[in-house]
Amino acid sequence: MGKFEIKTRKNGEFQFDLKAGNGQVILTSEGYTTKSNCNNGIESVKKNSQDDSKFDRKTSTNGKPYFNLKATNGQIIGTSEMYESESSRDNGIESVKKNAPEAEVVDLT
């Protein structure tokens, strides 16, 4: 079972990580100025992760595949790690789709 972990960055902003059942981070958020906004971001991930068109499949400048999850307004709400292959990236997307909707929220702040 996946989980969202909320933590505080060094600059005082809040961010969340979505972790798969094995503890691996599969999606990381931007920084939020308030915990409330961070929680809204989590809700947005739960909702938007079920729409494949919200996943923006990208390739970094060093050739590594990754993805962004976008909200309805087009804003990026989460970014994946860099993967070694497109198939690994696609597996990461499937993991977000599977884990996000029912993931518990753990507040580590």
NUVEX-659741 format. One record per residue: x, y, z of N, C-alpha, C, O in turn; residue in three letters. Coordinates in steps of 0.02 Angstrom, whole numbers, plus 50000, padded with zeros to 5 digits. Layout:
<sites>
SITE    nu    nv    nw   cau   cav   caw    cu    cv    cw    ou    ov    ow resn
SITE     X     Y     Z     X     Y     Z     X     Y     Z     X     Y     Z  ala
...
</sites>
This chain:
<sites>
SITE    nu    nv    nw   cau   cav   caw    cu    cv    cw    ou    ov    ow resn
SITE 50042 49940 50000 50000 50000 50000 50044 50062 50000 50090 50068 50040  met
SITE 50030 50108 49955 50069 50169 49950 50051 50219 50005 50001 50211 50039  gly
SITE 50093 50270 50011 50079 50323 50059 50110 50388 50036 50162 50389 50002  lys
SITE 50078 50442 50056 50105 50509 50047 50139 50529 50112 50111 50522 50166  phe
SITE 50200 50555 50106 50235 50580 50164 50246 50655 50155 50275 50678 50106  glu
SITE 50220 50693 50204 50230 50766 50204 50290 50782 50246 50296 50758 50303  ile
SITE 50336 50823 50219 50393 50844 50258 50408 50918 50246 50380 50949 50201  lys
SITE 50453 50944 50286 50472 51015 50280 50540 51019 50247 50587 50984 50267  thr
SITE 50546 51063 50198 50610 51075 50165 50653 51121 50209 50628 51151 50256  arg
SITE 50716 51126 50192 50761 51170 50230 50738 51243 50228 50750 51280 50276  lys
SITE 50705 51263 50174 50682 51333 50168 50615 51345 50203 50587 51399 50197  asn
SITE 50589 51293 50237 50526 51300 50274 50464 51282 50234 50410 51278 50262  gly
SITE 50473 51269 50169 50415 51248 50129 50398 51175 50143 50439 51137 50167  glu
SITE 50336 51157 50127 50312 51089 50134 50315 51054 50066 50305 51086 50014  phe
SITE 50330 50990 50067 50327 50950 50006 50303 50880 50025 50306 50861 50083  gln
SITE 50278 50844 49975 50259 50774 49987 50294 50729 49939 50311 50748 49883  phe
SITE 50304 50668 49962 50328 50613 49919 50273 50561 49919 50244 50545 49972  asp
SITE 50259 50533 49861 50216 50473 49857 50263 50414 49853 50305 50409 49809  leu
SITE 50255 50368 49901 50297 50309 49903 50255 50247 49887 50197 50242 49908  lys
SITE 50285 50202 49849 50252 50138 49834 50254 50094 49896 50286 50111 49945  ala
SITE 50221 50037 49892 50220 49991 49949 50289 49968 49971 50298 49950 50029  gly
SITE 50337 49968 49925 50405 49946 49942 50448 50002 49971 50507 49993 49986  asn
SITE 50417 50062 49980 50452 50118 50010 50489 50163 49960 50518 50213 49980  gly
SITE 50488 50145 49897 50522 50185 49846 50480 50247 49828 50420 50242 49820  gln
SITE 50514 50305 49824 50480 50366 49804 50463 50363 49730 50507 50352 49688  val
SITE 50399 50373 49713 50378 50370 49643 50355 50438 49617 50346 50447 49557  ile
SITE 50344 50486 49662 50324 50553 49641 50341 50603 49696 50330 50589 49755  leu
SITE 50370 50660 49678 50388 50712 49726 50355 50777 49704 50354 50794 49645  thr
SITE 50328 50814 49753 50294 50876 49738 50342 50935 49735 50401 50930 49751  ser
SITE 50313 50991 49713 50347 51055 49719 50346 51076 49792 50319 51041 49835  glu
SITE 50375 51133 49807 50371 51161 49875 50307 51201 49883 50287 51238 49838  gly
SITE 50276 51196 49941 50216 51233 49957 50229 51277 50018 50264 51257 50064  tyr
SITE 50200 51338 50017 50212 51384 50073 50170 51365 50134 50189 51383 50190  thr
SITE 50115 51330 50125 50074 51310 50182 50059 51235 50178 50058 51204 50125  thr
SITE 50048 51206 50237 50030 51135 50240 49963 51122 50206 49952 51069 50176  lys
SITE 49918 51170 50212 49852 51163 50180 49859 51156 50105 49827 51113 50074  ser
SITE 49902 51198 50074 49913 51192 50002 49946 51126 49985 49930 51097 49933  asn
SITE 49990 51102 50027 50022 51037 50016 49969 50981 50016 49970 50937 49974  cys
SITE 49923 50984 50064 49869 50934 50067 49824 50939 50006 49801 50888 49981  asn
SITE 49812 51000 49981 49773 51008 49919 49810 50976 49860 49778 50947 49816  asn
SITE 49876 50981 49860 49916 50949 49808 49908 50874 49809 49903 50842 49757  gly
SITE 49907 50845 49869 49897 50773 49876 49829 50753 49848 49824 50703 49812  ile
SITE 49778 50790 49865 49711 50776 49839 49710 50780 49762 49677 50741 49729  glu
SITE 49747 50828 49735 49751 50835 49663 49785 50775 49631 49765 50753 49578  ser
SITE 49838 50749 49664 49871 50689 49638 49823 50630 49639 49819 50593 49590  val
SITE 49786 50622 49694 49739 50566 49699 49689 50568 49642 49672 50516 49613  lys
SITE 49665 50628 49625 49614 50636 49573 49645 50629 49503 49621 50591 49462  lys
SITE 49698 50667 49490 49726 50671 49422 49766 50610 49402 49777 50599 49342  asn
SITE 49788 50570 49450 49828 50511 49433 49787 50458 49397 49816 50410 49370  ser
SITE 49722 50465 49396 49680 50415 49363 49668 50433 49289 49634 50395 49254  gln
SITE 49695 50489 49267 49686 50512 49198 49754 50508 49163 49798 50549 49177  asp
SITE 49762 50461 49118 49827 50451 49085 49851 50513 49048 49912 50524 49042  asp
SITE 49805 50553 49024 49825 50613 48987 49858 50666 49031 49889 50713 49006  ser
SITE 49853 50658 49097 49884 50706 49144 49958 50690 49155 49993 50729 49187  lys
SITE 49981 50633 49130 50051 50614 49137 50090 50639 49076 50074 50620 49020  phe
SITE 50139 50681 49089 50180 50709 49036 50246 50670 49035 50289 50679 49078  asp
SITE 50253 50628 48985 50313 50585 48979 50369 50625 48947 50362 50650 48891  arg
SITE 50425 50632 48982 50479 50675 48961 50545 50637 48958 50551 50581 48982  lys
SITE 50595 50670 48928 50664 50645 48928 50708 50703 48950 50704 50758 48922  thr
SITE 50751 50692 49000 50794 50745 49026 50850 50759 48977 50860 50723 48928  ser
SITE 50888 50812 48990 50943 50832 48946 50997 50778 48943 51035 50775 48894  thr
SITE 51002 50736 48995 51052 50682 48994 51024 50617 48966 51055 50564 48970  asn
SITE 50963 50621 48936 50934 50564 48902 50894 50516 48946 50871 50465 48922  gly
SITE 50885 50533 49010 50848 50489 49055 50773 50505 49053 50754 50564 49057  lys
SITE 50732 50454 49046 50659 50465 49046 50633 50481 49116 50659 50456 49166  pro
SITE 50582 50524 49119 50547 50539 49182 50478 50563 49163 50461 50568 49104  tyr
SITE 50437 50579 49214 50370 50605 49199 50350 50659 49250 50375 50661 49306  phe
SITE 50305 50701 49227 50271 50750 49270 50197 50731 49272 50170 50708 49222  asn
SITE 50166 50742 49329 50093 50736 49334 50066 50806 49338 50087 50846 49379  leu
SITE 50018 50821 49294 49991 50889 49291 49919 50890 49316 49882 50841 49309  lys
SITE 49900 50947 49345 49832 50958 49367 49789 50979 49307 49815 50988 49252  ala
SITE 49725 50986 49319 49679 51006 49266 49699 51072 49235 49688 51083 49175  thr
SITE 49727 51117 49276 49748 51183 49250 49815 51182 49215 49840 51235 49194  asn
SITE 49846 51123 49210 49909 51116 49175 49971 51125 49219 50027 51116 49195  gly
SITE 49960 51142 49282 50016 51152 49328 50045 51084 49349 50007 51037 49361  gln
SITE 50111 51079 49354 50143 51017 49376 50132 51009 49451 50147 51053 49491  ile
SITE 50105 50951 49470 50093 50937 49542 50142 50885 49569 50146 50875 49629  ile
SITE 50177 50851 49525 50226 50803 49548 50272 50782 49491 50253 50782 49433  gly
SITE 50334 50764 49510 50385 50743 49462 50416 50678 49486 50425 50667 49546  thr
SITE 50431 50634 49439 50460 50569 49456 50536 50575 49462 50565 50628 49450  ser
SITE 50566 50520 49481 50639 50514 49478 50659 50505 49404 50616 50501 49360  glu
SITE 50723 50503 49392 50749 50488 49325 50754 50412 49319 50778 50378 49365  met
SITE 50732 50386 49263 50732 50314 49251 50785 50295 49200 50809 50338 49162  tyr
SITE 50803 50232 49199 50853 50207 49152 50823 50191 49083 50858 50189 49033  glu
SITE 50757 50180 49081 50725 50163 49018 50653 50189 49016 50624 50205 49068  ser
SITE 50625 50194 48956 50556 50216 48949 50508 50166 48981 50457 50185 49009  glu
SITE 50525 50101 48977 50480 50051 49007 50480 50058 49084 50429 50048 49116  ser
SITE 50538 50074 49113 50540 50086 49185 50499 50147 49204 50463 50147 49254  ser
SITE 50504 50200 49163 50463 50260 49175 50389 50243 49171 50350 50264 49214  arg
SITE 50370 50204 49121 50299 50185 49114 50276 50143 49173 50218 50149 49194  asp
SITE 50319 50101 49199 50302 50063 49259 50292 50110 49319 50249 50098 49361  asn
SITE 50333 50163 49322 50325 50213 49375 50257 50248 49370 50224 50259 49421  gly
SITE 50236 50264 49310 50170 50295 49300 50115 50247 49324 50069 50268 49358  ile
SITE 50121 50184 49305 50070 50135 49326 50069 50129 49403 50016 50119 49432  glu
SITE 50127 50134 49434 50131 50130 49507 50096 50190 49539 50062 50182 49590  ser
SITE 50104 50249 49510 50068 50308 49536 49993 50298 49529 49955 50311 49576  val
SITE 49971 50275 49471 49900 50263 49460 49872 50214 49511 49816 50222 49535  lys
SITE 49911 50162 49526 49888 50110 49572 49890 50133 49645 49844 50119 49683  lys
SITE 49943 50168 49664 49953 50184 49735 49919 50248 49759 49896 50251 49816  asn
SITE 49914 50299 49716 49891 50365 49739 49820 50366 49766 49810 50396 49819  ala
SITE 49770 50336 49733 49701 50347 49755 49687 50327 49827 49649 50361 49862  pro
SITE 49717 50273 49851 49702 50248 49918 49759 50259 49968 49756 50235 50024  glu
SITE 49811 50295 49947 49869 50304 49990 49852 50343 50052 49816 50393 50049  ala
SITE 49879 50320 50109 49870 50358 50171 49917 50418 50170 49967 50418 50134  glu
SITE 49902 50468 50210 49943 50527 50216 49977 50526 50284 49945 50522 50336  val
SITE 50044 50528 50283 50084 50528 50345 50118 50596 50350 50156 50615 50305  val
SITE 50105 50631 50405 50134 50698 50415 50197 50691 50457 50194 50674 50516  asp
SITE 50255 50704 50426 50319 50699 50460 50346 50766 50483 50404 50771 50504  leu
SITE 50305 50819 50479 50328 50886 50498 50328 50895 50573 50347 50949 50597  thr
</sites>
